[in-house]
Amino acid sequence: MADMGAILQALGISHTDKVRYVAQCPAHKDRSPSLLIKQQPSGKVTINCFAGCTAKAILGALGLDFSVLYLNDKPFTKVNPQKYLDEMIVKIAGFDRINKRKPHPDDAKTLAEARKRITFYAQRY
């Protein structure tokens, strides 16, 4: 199981049975809490700074490494954004075909935005 307790201890938060915490991010000068620490149902711990700090910067500022986020001492697998997008496009196209939906003019714009966001988040972790 991932070690959420180590992250909370490094932040000076006493651990309770909660699965979600908000704290000040140690990777930047934070006046109000912008760091979300969450234990997923799978046991995986996720951290997200709404100011944009990377997980590497956050963990580094706490003196921790990525092993506190791992499950069973196995690192996360990196997402291949292109593969993910290709799979989603095929699924959506199949759904549209079954439901006889014609492409909408905004579909290309939505796809471009999805590609940009998935690539951004894939590079963060």
N, C-alpha and C positions, 0 to 999 in steps of 0.2 A: 504494500500500500504506500502511496505517496506520503511524504512527511509534511503535512500542513502545520503541525506543531512547531517545526523548526522555523518556518517562515514567520509564524505569529510570534514566537519567542524573540526572534531577531528584530521584529517591529515593536516589541514591548507590549504585546497584546496577550492577555491571559486567555488560554484556550478553553472554550466551552464546547457544548455539543452543537453549536451552530455550524452551518456548512458555507456561510457567506459572511465576509467581513469587508469593511471599507476602512482604509487607512491613508495617512499621508504617504506619498511616494518618496522613498529614500533616494531615488536617482535624480531628482531635481528639487529645487526650492518650491515646496508645496505649502501654500497657505491654507488650503482646504483639502479635505481628503479626495484624492483622485485615483487611488489604487484599489482595485477590486480583487480580493482573494476568495476563490470559491472552490469547494470540494464537489466534484461531479458525482452523480450516483455510481459511476464506475469506480470511484476512488481516486481518480486523477485530480490533481490540483491545478487550477488555472489561475494565472495572474494577468491583470490587464490595467495599464495606466491610461486613463482617459486623456492625459496630456500628450501621450504618444511615446513614452519611454519603452524601450524594448525589454523583453524578459531578461535578456543577458545583462542589461544595465541595472535593472532592479535587483536581480540576484547578486550581482557583483557588489552593489552598494551595501547589501546585507551581509556580504562575506560568505555567500552560499553558492552552490553550483546547481546545474540542472538536475542533478540526481534527486533533489527534494521534490521534483515534479513527476519523476518517473514512477511507473507502476512495476513492481517486481524487478526493480533494477534494470529495466529495459527502457532505452530512450524512445521518445516519440519518433514516429516515422515522418519524414518531411513530406509535405504535400507537393505533388507535381501539378501546378495550376493548369497547365495545358491539358493534361490527361483528365483532370477533374471536369474542366469545362467541356471537353469533347464528349465525355460520358453524359453530362447533363444535357448538352445540345441534342444528342441522340435520343435521350429519354423524352425531352420536351417535344421534339419533332415527331416522335412516335405517338405521343399523347395527342398532339394537334391533328395528326393524320387520322387517328381513330375517331376523333371527335369532329372531323371535317372543319377544322379551324383554319382560316387563311391567315398568312403572316400579316401582322400589323406593322405600319410604318415605323413605330417606335421600338420594335423588337431589336433591331440592330443597335440602337442607342442603349437599350437596357442590357444587351449582351456585352457591349463594350464597357459599360460601367461595372458589370459583374466581373469581367476579366480583370479590370484594374483593381478592384477591391480584393479579389481572391489572391492576386499576385502580391499585393501589399501585405496582406496578413500572412501569406506563406513565407515571405522574406523576414518577418518579425520573429519567427520561431524556428 
